[in-house]
Amino acid sequence: MTPEIASMRIARNIKLVEDDLDELLAKAGELLAELARARVATIGAAVHGQRPMARVAAMQKSLIEARSEIVRAHNDLSKLAETMDIPTDCPDQAHLADDTGAGRDIAVAA
């Protein structure tokens, strides 16, 4: 396999992982919304529904962290492709906020 073919395969797969994580984040958000709506509609569920809602929220936080890691891996791979003179169809920069809320620019491959 040539480096160019490997690069195309990696680019395709990393995009799929990024998209799948985004879809999973959206579905987890929908689940959290349904849990909140069910709690409002169900008498007495306020106390009993808090723990599962907190667990779903914690899971969402983990998904956000995973999404940030895949962006970092994508950035590393983009830099590697650049050092190997492998052309990519990457946007020049993407924006990822750090934990303090301050932004930093990183390049990512598409």
N, C-alpha and C positions, 0 to 999 in steps of 0.2 A: 504494500500500500504506500502510495506517495504521501509526502507531508501535506500536499494540497487536498488530497482526498480525505485524509485523517482530519484535517482542519474543517472541511465541509461537514463531515459526519459529527464532529464534536459540536460545531456551531448549531447544527440542526437539533441535536439532543439537548444541549444546554438551553436552547430556546423552549423546547418542549417541557423541560423541568421547570423553567421560570413560569411558563404559562399554566402548568398544572398546579404549581404552588399558589399562583394568583387565583385560580379557580377554586382551590381548596379554601383559601382565605375568604372568598366571597360566600361559599357554602357555609363555612363556620359562622360568618356574620349573619346569614339567614337563620341558622339554627339558634343563635343567641337571641335574635329578634323574636323568633317563634316562642322561645322559652319565656321571654319577658311578656309577650302578649298572653300566653297561657296563664302566667302567674296573675296577671291583672284580671283575667276572666274567671279564674278559679278561686273561690273563697277559701281562705286558709292556706293557700299554696305559697304565700309570701315567705314564710319562714322555711318551709320545706324545699322550695325551689332555689334558694340562694346558693347552696353548695354546688349543685350541678351547673348553675350559671357561672359561678366562679371558676369551676373546672374548665368550662368551655372558653372562658376569657383567658385563662392561663394557657390553654392550648393555642389560642390565637396568637398570644405573645410568642410562643415557641415557633409558630409558623412564620411570624414576622422575622424572627431571628434567623430561621432557616433561609428565608427569602434574601435577607441581607448577606448571608454566607454565599449563596449561589451567585449573587451579584459580584461579590469579592472574587470568587473563583473565576467568574467570567472575565473580570478585569485582569487577573493573573494570566489567564489563557490568551487574552488579547495582547498583552505585553510579550508573552512568549512567541506568539505568531509574528509580532513585529520584529523581534530579535532574529527570527528565522527567515525573515523576508517573505513571509507567507501573506498574500493579500487577503484582507477581510472586508466585509461590507458593514463595518461598525460605525455607529454614530460617533462623532468626535468626542462627546462627553455625555455622561449621565450624572444625575445629581442624587446623592445619597446623604441624608442627614445623619449625623452621628448621635450618640445618646444624649448629648447636651442640647440638641435641637439646632446646633450650628451646622451649616451645610458644608460639604466638601465635594469637589468634582472628581469623578473617576471615569475613565474611559471603559466602555464595555463593548463587546462584540455582539452583533445581532445574530 
